[in-house]
Amino acid sequence: MSGLVLLTGAAGRIGAVLRGGLPERGWALRSLDVVPMADPRPGEEHVVADVTDPAAMAEAVSGASAVVHLAGVSSESTWAAVSHANIDGTHCVLEAARRAGVPRVVLASSNHATGFTPRPASGLLREDDGLPRPDTFYGVSKVAVEALGSLYADRYGLDVVCLRIGTALPEPTTTRHLSTWLSPTDQVSLVDAALRAPSPGFAVVWGVSANSRTWWDLTAARALGYQPADDAEVFAGALVEVHGEPDLADPVHGRVGGEFTTAEFDAEHFEERA
């Protein structure tokens, strides 16, 4: 596959990484966000639009060969905010792609779709190990994102790849991140693989680097052609010296969703802030 890729949420943290890396892999980008791009790049198309606007999305997908959908609320918030941006927005993107004949959509899911799953004491978690166990409204929205992707793949024949993204930061900042880190280089490699994989149908894959301490099985991601280059272990010495080794009895380290499973992320706290 080649051609123009519509990148939603392009002004965000991962979007900025992909705007730098995907053109180097040969992809032409149409970058969309609700705010203008702060750092326009040569040859890049820019669109200011809301992914929940059907008319705007119909225009945005025109002529695209694929969509990489990152736009939405990126952490916990109120149900109204999360459901509108993440669930309604994803439905709008998929429907626009279907109507325009765009054959492939890559969806940003999250490890928080399975946040209450216990971290295994040994072995690795596969994508299909158990039922979804979201840790927040945000996690619920990512379960819905995956379900919508499955529907559009089965009913309409789209190729849909859902990326259960871990910790997408320039470098790990906590000992939990030694397991969950997805480096900037590997962010680009993972999305590039999801765009190029021949006939993936519907796929859900973990989005992490080749971390020595990972608890997520990358077999499905590697089957797409993903070849992670980085390992968070190079940061382990400094982080363990400050924070100590992870304690699996602590929910932050003992559950997939980490701190998202703690009382700090109770919905009532976010309703109070609204």
N, C-alpha and C positions, 0 to 999 in steps of 0.2 A: 504494500500500500504506500502511496505517496500523495502529495497534494497539499491543499490548504486545510489547516486545522483551526477550528474555532476553540479558543481557550477562554473559558469563563472564570471569573474570579482572578483575572490576570494581575490585578494590582496587589494581591495578597502575598504572603511570604513564599508559599510554594509557587504561586504564579510567577513571581519575579525570577525564581530560579529557572523555571521552565522557559520563560521568555529569553533567558540568556542561553540555555542549553539546547533546546529543541531545534532552533535554526542551525546550530552547528552540526546537528544530525541530519540536516537536509529538509526540515519541515518549514513551510511558510505559515505564518501565524496571523490570525485575526484575533486580537486581544480585546476581551470584553469585560467591563466592570461597571459598577454604578458610579464610579468616580473616574475622572480622566487619568491616563497614565502619567505619572510624575516624571518618567524618564523615557520618552519616546525613542524608538530605535529605528534605524534605517530599514525600509522595506516592510515594516510591520504595520498592518492595518489596525486601527483603533476604533472601538465602538463603545459608547457610553449608553448602557441600557440595564434594565432590571430583568433577571432571568424569570421572574414571575409574570412578565408581560408577554402574552402570546404573540401579539403582532410584532413586537420588537424581536423576539426570538425567531419568528418565521423569517424575518429579514436577515437576521444575523447568521443563520445556518445556510442561507442560499449560497450555493457553489462550494460548500465545504465537503471534504472527503471524510472528515471525522470530527468529533467533538471531544474535548477533554473538559469535563465539568467539575470545577473546583468551587464555584460560587456558593455562598451560603453562610450561615452562622457557624463559626468554627470552634465554639466551645459551648458550655451550658448557658442557657438563658431561659426566658419564659416559654411556655408551650406555644403561645401565639407567635412569638418571633421565630422559634425553631421550626415549627410545623409549616409556617408560611414560606420561609426562605428555603428550607432544606427539602421538605416533601413536595409542596406545591411547585417550588422552583425546579426540582428534578423532573417532576411530571411534565412541566411545561417544556423543558429542554428535550426530553425524550419524544414528546409528541411532535415538536417542531422538526426534530431529526427524522422521525418516521414520515411525516408528510412531505418533507423535502427529498426523501430518498437517500439520506446520509446513512451509509452502511454500518458505521461503527461509532460507539460512544464509550468513553472511558470515564467511569464515575469514581469520585473520591468518597470512599467509605472510611471506616475507622475501626481501630481495635476496640473502641467503646461500644460497638454493636455487640460485643461479647464480654463487656467489662466485668461482670460478676463471675465469670468463669475462673475457677481457681488456677493459679499458675501450677503447672505440673512439677512434682518433686524430681521427676526424671522424664526423659523423652521430650518430644516436641508436640505442640498443638497443631493439628491440621485445621483447615478452614471448616471442615464439616464435622468436627468433634462436638457433638451435642447441639442443643437448641440455642438460638440467639439468647444472650443474657445481657441486655443493655443496662448501662449503669446510670443513665441520666435521660432527660428528654432528648438531649443531643444524640445519645446512643440509640434511642428509639428511632430517631429520624434516619440514622444510618442503616438500621434494619429495614426501614421502609424504602430507602434508596436502593438497597440490594433487591428487595422484593419487586420494586418497579422495574429494575433492570432485567430481572428474570422474566417478568411478564412481557416486556417488549422484545426480548430475545425469543421466547417461546411462541408468542402470538404473531409477531410481525417479522421475525427473522433477522432482527438486528444482531450484530456482534456487540456484546456488552461485557466489558471487563471492569469489575469492581475492585478497587485497591483499598485494602484495610490498612491504612497508613498508621505507622507507629509514631515516633517522635521526630518530626521533621524540623531539625534545627541545624545551624552551622556546625555545632559540636555538642556532645552530651554535657549536661550541667548537673545531673544527679546520678546516683548509682543505679536507679531504675533505668535510666536511659542507656546504661551499658547493655541492656537487653533489647530495648525498643527503638534505638536510634535508626533513622533513615537519613543518610548523609545527603548533601546537595547533589553530589555527583551521582549517587544512586537514585535520587528522585528522578533525575533526567533519564537514567538508564531504564528504570522501571516503566515510566510512561512511554518511552520510545519502544520498549518491548511490547507493551500493551497495544500500541498502534500498529506494529509491524507483524505481530503473530498471525500466521495464516489461519483463517476460519476458527477463531477461538470459541464461537458460539456464546454461551454465557459462562463466565468464569469469575470466581472470587479468589483473590490471592492476598497473602500478607505482604505488607510494604515495609520491610526493614532491610538494613544492610546485613552483611555477612558477619554478624556479631558473634563472638565466641560464646557469649552468655545468653544468646537468644533462646526463647522458649516457643518460637513459631517456626513451623516447617515451611521452608521455601521451595519445596518440590514443585508445587503448582506454578509458582512465579517463574521458576527456572524453565518449566515446560513452555512458557511463553517466549523464552529467549532472554530472560533477565539474567544478567551476570553481575551481581554486586561486587563492588571493588573495595569497599571500606569495612573496617571493623572497629567498633567503639572501644575495644580493649586497649588501644593505644592511649586512651584517656583514663584507664582504670586506676593506675597508681595514684594520681593526684586526687581523684574523686574519692577513692576508698580512704585515703589518708585523712580527708576532711570529714567524711560522712560515715565511715566504717563499712563493713560488709553488709549487704542486704539481709534483713531478717524476714524470712518467709511467714512468720507469725504476724507481721505487720501487714495490714491490708494493702498498703501502698506497694509492697513487694510481693504479697501473696495472691493478688488477684490481677487479672489481665488489665483491668481499667485503672489500677493504681489509685491515686487520690480521688478520682472521679467516683469511687465507691464509698467514700467517707461522708460523714454528716455535713461537711462543708459544702457539698454539692446537692444537698436536699433542695427539692424544688421550691419549698416555701421561702427559702432564703433569696431565691432569684425573683420570686413574685414580689417580695418586699422591696427589692431594689428597683423594680420597674416603675 
